[in-house]
Amino acid sequence: MREPVTTFHEGVFNGHRLRYAATVREAAVPFEGGDPGAHVVSTQYVLAGQGDPAGRPVIFA
């Protein structure tokens, strides 16, 4: 399995300049015997400088 990859970005959204990090992760979903049955990839976007991450909303799509 690959290590997570994080890149840093900046953009203008609705007239506001925002800095954020994007992290791509891979997770293996095993078959009953333990062999990898599938790989799931997720992307996480985190806005920089917005206080405690534990209080941020989470969206799963």
PQR file of N, CA, C, O and H, with PARSE charges and radii, in Angstrom:
ATOM      1  N   MET A   1       0.844  -1.174   0.000 -0.4000 1.5000
ATOM      2  CA  MET A   1       0.000   0.000   0.000 -0.0000 2.0000
ATOM      3  C   MET A   1       0.895   1.244   0.000  0.5500 1.7000
ATOM      4  O   MET A   1       1.964   1.254   0.609 -0.5500 1.4000
ATOM      5  N   ARG A   2       0.448   2.267  -0.677 -0.4000 1.5000
ATOM      6  CA  ARG A   2       1.235   3.489  -0.818 -0.0000 2.0000
ATOM      7  C   ARG A   2       1.045   4.420   0.378  0.5500 1.7000
ATOM      8  O   ARG A   2       0.009   4.399   1.044 -0.5500 1.4000
ATOM      9  H   ARG A   2      -0.421   2.259  -1.172  0.4000 1.0000
ATOM     10  N   GLU A   3       2.055   5.226   0.631 -0.4000 1.5000
ATOM     11  CA  GLU A   3       1.979   6.249   1.682 -0.0000 2.0000
ATOM     12  C   GLU A   3       1.067   7.390   1.208  0.5500 1.7000
ATOM     13  O   GLU A   3       0.980   7.643   0.006 -0.5500 1.4000
ATOM     14  H   GLU A   3       2.896   5.243   0.091  0.4000 1.0000
ATOM     15  N   PRO A   4       0.382   8.086   2.138 -0.5600 1.5000
ATOM     16  CA  PRO A   4      -0.440   9.241   1.750  0.2800 2.0000
ATOM     17  C   PRO A   4       0.422  10.327   1.096  0.5500 1.7000
ATOM     18  O   PRO A   4       1.599  10.480   1.423 -0.5500 1.4000
ATOM     19  N   VAL A   5      -0.175  11.067   0.179 -0.4000 1.5000
ATOM     20  CA  VAL A   5       0.505  12.168  -0.504 -0.0000 2.0000
ATOM     21  C   VAL A   5      -0.264  13.445  -0.195  0.5500 1.7000
ATOM     22  O   VAL A   5      -1.475  13.509  -0.405 -0.5500 1.4000
ATOM     23  H   VAL A   5      -1.131  10.942  -0.087  0.4000 1.0000
ATOM     24  N   THR A   6       0.448  14.480   0.311 -0.4000 1.5000
ATOM     25  CA  THR A   6      -0.176  15.761   0.628 -0.0000 2.0000
ATOM     26  C   THR A   6       0.452  16.852  -0.226  0.5500 1.7000
ATOM     27  O   THR A   6       1.675  16.944  -0.332 -0.5500 1.4000
ATOM     28  H   THR A   6       1.432  14.428   0.482  0.4000 1.0000
ATOM     29  N   THR A   7      -0.389  17.672  -0.833 -0.4000 1.5000
ATOM     30  CA  THR A   7       0.061  18.834  -1.593 -0.0000 2.0000
ATOM     31  C   THR A   7      -0.634  20.066  -1.023  0.5500 1.7000
ATOM     32  O   THR A   7      -1.705  19.957  -0.426 -0.5500 1.4000
ATOM     33  H   THR A   7      -1.382  17.597  -0.747  0.4000 1.0000
ATOM     34  N   PHE A   8      -0.026  21.233  -1.205 -0.4000 1.5000
ATOM     35  CA  PHE A   8      -0.548  22.478  -0.645 -0.0000 2.0000
ATOM     36  C   PHE A   8      -0.936  23.418  -1.771  0.5500 1.7000
ATOM     37  O   PHE A   8      -0.231  23.528  -2.774 -0.5500 1.4000
ATOM     38  H   PHE A   8       0.844  21.321  -1.690  0.4000 1.0000
ATOM     39  N   HIS A   9      -2.079  24.103  -1.594 -0.4000 1.5000
ATOM     40  CA  HIS A   9      -2.646  24.908  -2.665 -0.0000 2.0000
ATOM     41  C   HIS A   9      -3.188  26.220  -2.122  0.5500 1.7000
ATOM     42  O   HIS A   9      -3.346  26.402  -0.915 -0.5500 1.4000
ATOM     43  H   HIS A   9      -2.651  24.014  -0.779  0.4000 1.0000
ATOM     44  N   GLU A  10      -3.470  27.130  -3.050 -0.4000 1.5000
ATOM     45  CA  GLU A  10      -4.102  28.403  -2.728 -0.0000 2.0000
ATOM     46  C   GLU A  10      -4.994  28.764  -3.906  0.5500 1.7000
ATOM     47  O   GLU A  10      -4.628  28.571  -5.065 -0.5500 1.4000
ATOM     48  H   GLU A  10      -3.341  26.983  -4.030  0.4000 1.0000
ATOM     49  N   GLY A  11      -6.172  29.290  -3.589 -0.4000 1.5000
ATOM     50  CA  GLY A  11      -7.091  29.669  -4.660 -0.0000 2.0000
ATOM     51  C   GLY A  11      -8.065  30.728  -4.185  0.5500 1.7000
ATOM     52  O   GLY A  11      -8.170  31.000  -2.989 -0.5500 1.4000
ATOM     53  H   GLY A  11      -6.470  29.447  -2.648  0.4000 1.0000
ATOM     54  N   VAL A  12      -8.775  31.324  -5.130 -0.4000 1.5000
ATOM     55  CA  VAL A  12      -9.795  32.328  -4.813 -0.0000 2.0000
ATOM     56  C   VAL A  12     -11.148  31.670  -5.034  0.5500 1.7000
ATOM     57  O   VAL A  12     -11.460  31.224  -6.138 -0.5500 1.4000
ATOM     58  H   VAL A  12      -8.690  31.104  -6.102  0.4000 1.0000
ATOM     59  N   PHE A  13     -11.954  31.614  -3.965 -0.4000 1.5000
ATOM     60  CA  PHE A  13     -13.269  30.994  -3.988 -0.0000 2.0000
ATOM     61  C   PHE A  13     -14.293  31.992  -3.480  0.5500 1.7000
ATOM     62  O   PHE A  13     -14.229  32.435  -2.333 -0.5500 1.4000
ATOM     63  H   PHE A  13     -11.701  31.976  -3.068  0.4000 1.0000
ATOM     64  N   ASN A  14     -15.242  32.344  -4.348 -0.4000 1.5000
ATOM     65  CA  ASN A  14     -16.284  33.313  -3.985 -0.0000 2.0000
ATOM     66  C   ASN A  14     -15.672  34.618  -3.480  0.5500 1.7000
ATOM     67  O   ASN A  14     -16.190  35.235  -2.549 -0.5500 1.4000
ATOM     68  H   ASN A  14     -15.294  31.984  -5.279  0.4000 1.0000
ATOM     69  N   GLY A  15     -14.576  35.030  -4.096 -0.4000 1.5000
ATOM     70  CA  GLY A  15     -13.921  36.285  -3.749 -0.0000 2.0000
ATOM     71  C   GLY A  15     -12.984  36.216  -2.551  0.5500 1.7000
ATOM     72  O   GLY A  15     -12.426  37.241  -2.161 -0.5500 1.4000
ATOM     73  H   GLY A  15     -14.155  34.529  -4.852  0.4000 1.0000
ATOM     74  N   HIS A  16     -12.792  35.040  -1.953 -0.4000 1.5000
ATOM     75  CA  HIS A  16     -11.924  34.887  -0.787 -0.0000 2.0000
ATOM     76  C   HIS A  16     -10.720  34.027  -1.142  0.5500 1.7000
ATOM     77  O   HIS A  16     -10.864  32.948  -1.716 -0.5500 1.4000
ATOM     78  H   HIS A  16     -13.245  34.207  -2.269  0.4000 1.0000
ATOM     79  N   ARG A  17      -9.528  34.516  -0.796 -0.4000 1.5000
ATOM     80  CA  ARG A  17      -8.315  33.740  -1.040 -0.0000 2.0000
ATOM     81  C   ARG A  17      -8.162  32.735   0.099  0.5500 1.7000
ATOM     82  O   ARG A  17      -8.129  33.117   1.269 -0.5500 1.4000
ATOM     83  H   ARG A  17      -9.411  35.393  -0.330  0.4000 1.0000
ATOM     84  N   LEU A  18      -8.067  31.443  -0.246 -0.4000 1.5000
ATOM     85  CA  LEU A  18      -7.973  30.381   0.738 -0.0000 2.0000
ATOM     86  C   LEU A  18      -6.748  29.518   0.489  0.5500 1.7000
ATOM     87  O   LEU A  18      -6.403  29.226  -0.656 -0.5500 1.4000
ATOM     88  H   LEU A  18      -8.094  31.133  -1.196  0.4000 1.0000
ATOM     89  N   ARG A  19      -6.094  29.113   1.571 -0.4000 1.5000
ATOM     90  CA  ARG A  19      -4.991  28.161   1.503 -0.0000 2.0000
ATOM     91  C   ARG A  19      -5.500  26.839   2.061  0.5500 1.7000
ATOM     92  O   ARG A  19      -6.209  26.818   3.067 -0.5500 1.4000
ATOM     93  H   ARG A  19      -6.375  29.350   2.501  0.4000 1.0000
ATOM     94  N   TYR A  20      -5.139  25.736   1.410 -0.4000 1.5000
ATOM     95  CA  TYR A  20      -5.608  24.432   1.869 -0.0000 2.0000
ATOM     96  C   TYR A  20      -4.618  23.343   1.484  0.5500 1.7000
ATOM     97  O   TYR A  20      -3.791  23.513   0.589 -0.5500 1.4000
ATOM     98  H   TYR A  20      -4.563  25.753   0.593  0.4000 1.0000
ATOM     99  N   ALA A  21      -4.727  22.216   2.189 -0.4000 1.5000
ATOM    100  CA  ALA A  21      -3.919  21.034   1.891 -0.0000 2.0000
ATOM    101  C   ALA A  21      -4.848  19.955   1.342  0.5500 1.7000
ATOM    102  O   ALA A  21      -5.981  19.809   1.800 -0.5500 1.4000
ATOM    103  H   ALA A  21      -5.399  22.078   2.917  0.4000 1.0000
ATOM    104  N   ALA A  22      -4.363  19.211   0.369 -0.4000 1.5000
ATOM    105  CA  ALA A  22      -5.098  18.083  -0.202 -0.0000 2.0000
ATOM    106  C   ALA A  22      -4.268  16.818   0.040  0.5500 1.7000
ATOM    107  O   ALA A  22      -3.100  16.749  -0.345 -0.5500 1.4000
ATOM    108  H   ALA A  22      -3.442  19.330  -0.002  0.4000 1.0000
ATOM    109  N   THR A  23      -4.883  15.818   0.682 -0.4000 1.5000
ATOM    110  CA  THR A  23      -4.195  14.559   0.971 -0.0000 2.0000
ATOM    111  C   THR A  23      -4.947  13.407   0.322  0.5500 1.7000
ATOM    112  O   THR A  23      -6.156  13.263   0.503 -0.5500 1.4000
ATOM    113  H   THR A  23      -5.832  15.873   0.994  0.4000 1.0000
ATOM    114  N   VAL A  24      -4.223  12.587  -0.436 -0.4000 1.5000
ATOM    115  CA  VAL A  24      -4.797  11.407  -1.070 -0.0000 2.0000
ATOM    116  C   VAL A  24      -4.274  10.188  -0.315  0.5500 1.7000
ATOM    117  O   VAL A  24      -3.072  10.052  -0.088 -0.5500 1.4000
ATOM    118  H   VAL A  24      -3.241  12.705  -0.583  0.4000 1.0000
ATOM    119  N   ARG A  25      -5.212   9.286   0.077 -0.4000 1.5000
ATOM    120  CA  ARG A  25      -4.863   8.071   0.819 -0.0000 2.0000
ATOM    121  C   ARG A  25      -5.461   6.853   0.121  0.5500 1.7000
ATOM    122  O   ARG A  25      -6.484   6.943  -0.558 -0.5500 1.4000
ATOM    123  H   ARG A  25      -6.188   9.396  -0.107  0.4000 1.0000
ATOM    124  N   GLU A  26      -4.804   5.724   0.304 -0.4000 1.5000
ATOM    125  CA  GLU A  26      -5.280   4.450  -0.223 -0.0000 2.0000
ATOM    126  C   GLU A  26      -5.493   3.490   0.939  0.5500 1.7000
ATOM    127  O   GLU A  26      -4.669   3.433   1.851 -0.5500 1.4000
ATOM    128  H   GLU A  26      -3.973   5.651   0.856  0.4000 1.0000
ATOM    129  N   ALA A  27      -6.586   2.737   0.919 -0.4000 1.5000
ATOM    130  CA  ALA A  27      -6.851   1.726   1.941 -0.0000 2.0000
ATOM    131  C   ALA A  27      -7.219   0.422   1.246  0.5500 1.7000
ATOM    132  O   ALA A  27      -7.964   0.418   0.266 -0.5500 1.4000
ATOM    133  H   ALA A  27      -7.256   2.783   0.178  0.4000 1.0000
ATOM    134  N   ALA A  28      -6.690  -0.683   1.763 -0.4000 1.5000
ATOM    135  CA  ALA A  28      -7.007  -2.003   1.202 -0.0000 2.0000
ATOM    136  C   ALA A  28      -8.209  -2.580   1.934  0.5500 1.7000
ATOM    137  O   ALA A  28      -8.303  -2.498   3.159 -0.5500 1.4000
ATOM    138  H   ALA A  28      -6.085  -0.679   2.559  0.4000 1.0000
ATOM    139  N   VAL A  29      -9.129  -3.165   1.171 -0.4000 1.5000
ATOM    140  CA  VAL A  29     -10.292  -3.864   1.730 -0.0000 2.0000
ATOM    141  C   VAL A  29     -10.048  -5.348   1.469  0.5500 1.7000
ATOM    142  O   VAL A  29     -10.040  -5.780   0.316 -0.5500 1.4000
ATOM    143  H   VAL A  29      -9.053  -3.231   0.176  0.4000 1.0000
ATOM    144  N   PRO A  30      -9.847  -6.137   2.537 -0.5600 1.5000
ATOM    145  CA  PRO A  30      -9.458  -7.536   2.327  0.2800 2.0000
ATOM    146  C   PRO A  30     -10.639  -8.462   2.027  0.5500 1.7000
ATOM    147  O   PRO A  30     -11.774  -8.210   2.430 -0.5500 1.4000
ATOM    148  N   PHE A  31     -10.325  -9.550   1.299 -0.4000 1.5000
ATOM    149  CA  PHE A  31     -11.254 -10.676   1.161 -0.0000 2.0000
ATOM    150  C   PHE A  31     -11.276 -11.419   2.490  0.5500 1.7000
ATOM    151  O   PHE A  31     -10.517 -11.087   3.400 -0.5500 1.4000
ATOM    152  H   PHE A  31      -9.402  -9.754   0.971  0.4000 1.0000
ATOM    153  N   GLU A  32     -12.129 -12.411   2.605 -0.4000 1.5000
ATOM    154  CA  GLU A  32     -12.212 -13.207   3.836 -0.0000 2.0000
ATOM    155  C   GLU A  32     -10.878 -13.857   4.188  0.5500 1.7000
ATOM    156  O   GLU A  32     -10.543 -13.948   5.369 -0.5500 1.4000
ATOM    157  H   GLU A  32     -12.746 -12.681   1.866  0.4000 1.0000
ATOM    158  N   GLY A  33     -10.115 -14.305   3.211 -0.4000 1.5000
ATOM    159  CA  GLY A  33      -8.837 -14.964   3.461 -0.0000 2.0000
ATOM    160  C   GLY A  33      -7.706 -14.014   3.812  0.5500 1.7000
ATOM    161  O   GLY A  33      -6.611 -14.463   4.152 -0.5500 1.4000
ATOM    162  H   GLY A  33     -10.387 -14.230   2.252  0.4000 1.0000
ATOM    163  N   GLY A  34      -7.945 -12.718   3.738 -0.4000 1.5000
ATOM    164  CA  GLY A  34      -6.930 -11.736   4.072 -0.0000 2.0000
ATOM    165  C   GLY A  34      -6.249 -11.108   2.878  0.5500 1.7000
ATOM    166  O   GLY A  34      -5.583 -10.083   3.021 -0.5500 1.4000
ATOM    167  H   GLY A  34      -8.834 -12.353   3.461  0.4000 1.0000
ATOM    168  N   ASP A  35      -6.400 -11.705   1.681 -0.4000 1.5000
ATOM    169  CA  ASP A  35      -5.817 -11.111   0.480 -0.0000 2.0000
ATOM    170  C   ASP A  35      -6.571  -9.833   0.127  0.5500 1.7000
ATOM    171  O   ASP A  35      -7.768  -9.731   0.393 -0.5500 1.4000
ATOM    172  H   ASP A  35      -6.941 -12.538   1.564  0.4000 1.0000
ATOM    173  N   PRO A  36      -5.874  -8.843  -0.479 -0.5600 1.5000
ATOM    174  CA  PRO A  36      -6.571  -7.612  -0.873  0.2800 2.0000
ATOM    175  C   PRO A  36      -7.683  -7.898  -1.880  0.5500 1.7000
ATOM    176  O   PRO A  36      -7.446  -8.533  -2.907 -0.5500 1.4000
ATOM    177  N   GLY A  37      -8.882  -7.434  -1.588 -0.4000 1.5000
ATOM    178  CA  GLY A  37     -10.018  -7.620  -2.469 -0.0000 2.0000
ATOM    179  C   GLY A  37     -10.313  -6.383  -3.283  0.5500 1.7000
ATOM    180  O   GLY A  37     -10.844  -6.459  -4.391 -0.5500 1.4000
ATOM    181  H   GLY A  37      -9.075  -6.917  -0.754  0.4000 1.0000
ATOM    182  N   ALA A  38      -9.958  -5.230  -2.715 -0.4000 1.5000
ATOM    183  CA  ALA A  38     -10.189  -3.956  -3.391 -0.0000 2.0000
ATOM    184  C   ALA A  38      -9.308  -2.894  -2.736  0.5500 1.7000
ATOM    185  O   ALA A  38      -8.825  -3.070  -1.617 -0.5500 1.4000
ATOM    186  H   ALA A  38      -9.526  -5.168  -1.816  0.4000 1.0000
ATOM    187  N   HIS A  39      -9.112  -1.806  -3.443 -0.4000 1.5000
ATOM    188  CA  HIS A  39      -8.402  -0.653  -2.901 -0.0000 2.0000
ATOM    189  C   HIS A  39      -9.331   0.550  -3.010  0.5500 1.7000
ATOM    190  O   HIS A  39      -9.911   0.813  -4.064 -0.5500 1.4000
ATOM    191  H   HIS A  39      -9.505  -1.663  -4.352  0.4000 1.0000
ATOM    192  N   VAL A  40      -9.460   1.268  -1.914 -0.4000 1.5000
ATOM    193  CA  VAL A  40     -10.312   2.453  -1.866 -0.0000 2.0000
ATOM    194  C   VAL A  40      -9.400   3.672  -1.761  0.5500 1.7000
ATOM    195  O   VAL A  40      -8.460   3.683  -0.966 -0.5500 1.4000
ATOM    196  H   VAL A  40      -8.990   1.055  -1.058  0.4000 1.0000
ATOM    197  N   VAL A  41      -9.677   4.690  -2.560 -0.4000 1.5000
ATOM    198  CA  VAL A  41      -8.885   5.919  -2.549 -0.0000 2.0000
ATOM    199  C   VAL A  41      -9.767   7.055  -2.042  0.5500 1.7000
ATOM    200  O   VAL A  41     -10.917   7.196  -2.456 -0.5500 1.4000
ATOM    201  H   VAL A  41     -10.440   4.681  -3.206  0.4000 1.0000
ATOM    202  N   SER A  42      -9.206   7.868  -1.131 -0.4000 1.5000
ATOM    203  CA  SER A  42      -9.957   9.018  -0.618 -0.0000 2.0000
ATOM    204  C   SER A  42      -9.109  10.276  -0.745  0.5500 1.7000
ATOM    205  O   SER A  42      -7.880  10.210  -0.748 -0.5500 1.4000
ATOM    206  H   SER A  42      -8.272   7.753  -0.795  0.4000 1.0000
ATOM    207  N   THR A  43      -9.773  11.416  -0.851 -0.4000 1.5000
ATOM    208  CA  THR A  43      -9.110  12.716  -0.891 -0.0000 2.0000
ATOM    209  C   THR A  43      -9.663  13.567   0.238  0.5500 1.7000
ATOM    210  O   THR A  43     -10.877  13.671   0.415 -0.5500 1.4000
ATOM    211  H   THR A  43     -10.772  11.469  -0.848  0.4000 1.0000
ATOM    212  N   GLN A  44      -8.770  14.170   0.997 -0.4000 1.5000
ATOM    213  CA  GLN A  44      -9.131  15.012   2.129 -0.0000 2.0000
ATOM    214  C   GLN A  44      -8.637  16.430   1.833  0.5500 1.7000
ATOM    215  O   GLN A  44      -7.470  16.626   1.492 -0.5500 1.4000
ATOM    216  H   GLN A  44      -7.784  14.085   0.853  0.4000 1.0000
ATOM    217  N   TYR A  45      -9.529  17.416   1.966 -0.4000 1.5000
ATOM    218  CA  TYR A  45      -9.173  18.821   1.794 -0.0000 2.0000
ATOM    219  C   TYR A  45      -9.300  19.503   3.147  0.5500 1.7000
ATOM    220  O   TYR A  45     -10.348  19.426   3.788 -0.5500 1.4000
ATOM    221  H   TYR A  45     -10.476  17.257   2.244  0.4000 1.0000
ATOM    222  N   VAL A  46      -8.223  20.178   3.589 -0.4000 1.5000
ATOM    223  CA  VAL A  46      -8.229  20.842   4.891 -0.0000 2.0000
ATOM    224  C   VAL A  46      -7.825  22.296   4.705  0.5500 1.7000
ATOM    225  O   VAL A  46      -6.748  22.590   4.186 -0.5500 1.4000
ATOM    226  H   VAL A  46      -7.372  20.240   3.068  0.4000 1.0000
ATOM    227  N   LEU A  47      -8.694  23.198   5.131 -0.4000 1.5000
ATOM    228  CA  LEU A  47      -8.451  24.628   5.056 -0.0000 2.0000
ATOM    229  C   LEU A  47      -7.407  25.019   6.094  0.5500 1.7000
ATOM    230  O   LEU A  47      -7.502  24.598   7.247 -0.5500 1.4000
ATOM    231  H   LEU A  47      -9.569  22.959   5.553  0.4000 1.0000
ATOM    232  N   ALA A  48      -6.421  25.811   5.710 -0.4000 1.5000
ATOM    233  CA  ALA A  48      -5.345  26.219   6.619 -0.0000 2.0000
ATOM    234  C   ALA A  48      -5.809  27.346   7.533  0.5500 1.7000
ATOM    235  O   ALA A  48      -6.583  28.213   7.125 -0.5500 1.4000
ATOM    236  H   ALA A  48      -6.344  26.153   4.773  0.4000 1.0000
ATOM    237  N   GLY A  49      -5.327  27.324   8.776 -0.4000 1.5000
ATOM    238  CA  GLY A  49      -5.553  28.420   9.702 -0.0000 2.0000
ATOM    239  C   GLY A  49      -6.968  28.586  10.190  0.5500 1.7000
ATOM    240  O   GLY A  49      -7.393  29.715  10.435 -0.5500 1.4000
ATOM    241  H   GLY A  49      -4.699  26.620   9.107  0.4000 1.0000
ATOM    242  N   GLN A  50      -7.720  27.513  10.343 -0.4000 1.5000
ATOM    243  CA  GLN A  50      -9.121  27.634  10.760 -0.0000 2.0000
ATOM    244  C   GLN A  50      -9.376  27.034  12.138  0.5500 1.7000
ATOM    245  O   GLN A  50     -10.452  26.486  12.375 -0.5500 1.4000
ATOM    246  H   GLN A  50      -7.375  26.595  10.145  0.4000 1.0000
ATOM    247  N   GLY A  51      -8.416  27.126  13.045 -0.4000 1.5000
ATOM    248  CA  GLY A  51      -8.626  26.676  14.410 -0.0000 2.0000
ATOM    249  C   GLY A  51      -8.498  25.172  14.589  0.5500 1.7000
ATOM    250  O   GLY A  51      -7.820  24.496  13.815 -0.5500 1.4000
ATOM    251  H   GLY A  51      -7.542  27.572  12.852  0.4000 1.0000
ATOM    252  N   ASP A  52      -9.158  24.659  15.617 -0.4000 1.5000
ATOM    253  CA  ASP A  52      -9.065  23.249  16.010 -0.0000 2.0000
ATOM    254  C   ASP A  52      -9.719  22.341  14.966  0.5500 1.7000
ATOM    255  O   ASP A  52     -10.916  22.469  14.710 -0.5500 1.4000
ATOM    256  H   ASP A  52      -9.710  25.208  16.245  0.4000 1.0000
ATOM    257  N   PRO A  53      -8.948  21.420  14.354 -0.5600 1.5000
ATOM    258  CA  PRO A  53      -9.531  20.526  13.338  0.2800 2.0000
ATOM    259  C   PRO A  53     -10.637  19.631  13.887  0.5500 1.7000
ATOM    260  O   PRO A  53     -11.498  19.193  13.124 -0.5500 1.4000
ATOM    261  N   ALA A  54     -10.640  19.347  15.191 -0.4000 1.5000
ATOM    262  CA  ALA A  54     -11.674  18.467  15.772 -0.0000 2.0000
ATOM    263  C   ALA A  54     -13.064  19.072  15.673  0.5500 1.7000
ATOM    264  O   ALA A  54     -14.051  18.336  15.711 -0.5500 1.4000
ATOM    265  H   ALA A  54      -9.942  19.703  15.811  0.4000 1.0000
ATOM    266  N   GLY A  55     -13.172  20.376  15.549 -0.4000 1.5000
ATOM    267  CA  GLY A  55     -14.477  21.033  15.471 -0.0000 2.0000
ATOM    268  C   GLY A  55     -14.951  21.315  14.059  0.5500 1.7000
ATOM    269  O   GLY A  55     -15.989  21.950  13.870 -0.5500 1.4000
ATOM    270  H   GLY A  55     -12.371  20.973  15.518  0.4000 1.0000
ATOM    271  N   ARG A  56     -14.207  20.851  13.065 -0.4000 1.5000
ATOM    272  CA  ARG A  56     -14.577  21.115  11.673 -0.0000 2.0000
ATOM    273  C   ARG A  56     -15.629  20.117  11.189  0.5500 1.7000
ATOM    274  O   ARG A  56     -15.678  18.983  11.666 -0.5500 1.4000
ATOM    275  H   ARG A  56     -13.364  20.335  13.218  0.4000 1.0000
ATOM    276  N   PRO A  57     -16.466  20.538  10.248 -0.5600 1.5000
ATOM    277  CA  PRO A  57     -17.442  19.604   9.678  0.2800 2.0000
ATOM    278  C   PRO A  57     -16.755  18.584   8.763  0.5500 1.7000
ATOM    279  O   PRO A  57     -15.685  18.846   8.213 -0.5500 1.4000
ATOM    280  N   VAL A  58     -17.386  17.424   8.614 -0.4000 1.5000
ATOM    281  CA  VAL A  58     -16.870  16.365   7.748 -0.0000 2.0000
ATOM    282  C   VAL A  58     -17.965  15.997   6.765  0.5500 1.7000
ATOM    283  O   VAL A  58     -19.130  15.865   7.139 -0.5500 1.4000
ATOM    284  H   VAL A  58     -18.255  17.211   9.061  0.4000 1.0000
ATOM    285  N   ILE A  59     -17.586  15.831   5.504 -0.4000 1.5000
ATOM    286  CA  ILE A  59     -18.533  15.431   4.459 -0.0000 2.0000
ATOM    287  C   ILE A  59     -18.007  14.164   3.801  0.5500 1.7000
ATOM    288  O   ILE A  59     -16.846  14.106   3.397 -0.5500 1.4000
ATOM    289  H   ILE A  59     -16.639  15.938   5.200  0.4000 1.0000
ATOM    290  N   PHE A  60     -18.856  13.156   3.694 -0.4000 1.5000
ATOM    291  CA  PHE A  60     -18.512  11.937   2.969 -0.0000 2.0000
ATOM    292  C   PHE A  60     -19.396  11.882   1.728  0.5500 1.7000
ATOM    293  O   PHE A  60     -20.619  11.988   1.815 -0.5500 1.4000
ATOM    294  H   PHE A  60     -19.799  13.204   4.022  0.4000 1.0000
ATOM    295  N   ALA A  61     -18.757  11.715   0.575 -0.4000 1.5000
ATOM    296  CA  ALA A  61     -19.534  11.660  -0.669 -0.0000 2.0000
ATOM    297  C   ALA A  61     -19.160  10.420  -1.450  0.5500 1.7000
ATOM    298  O   ALA A  61     -19.700  10.185  -2.531 -0.5500 1.4000
ATOM    299  H   ALA A  61     -17.764  11.629   0.504  0.4000 1.0000
TER
END
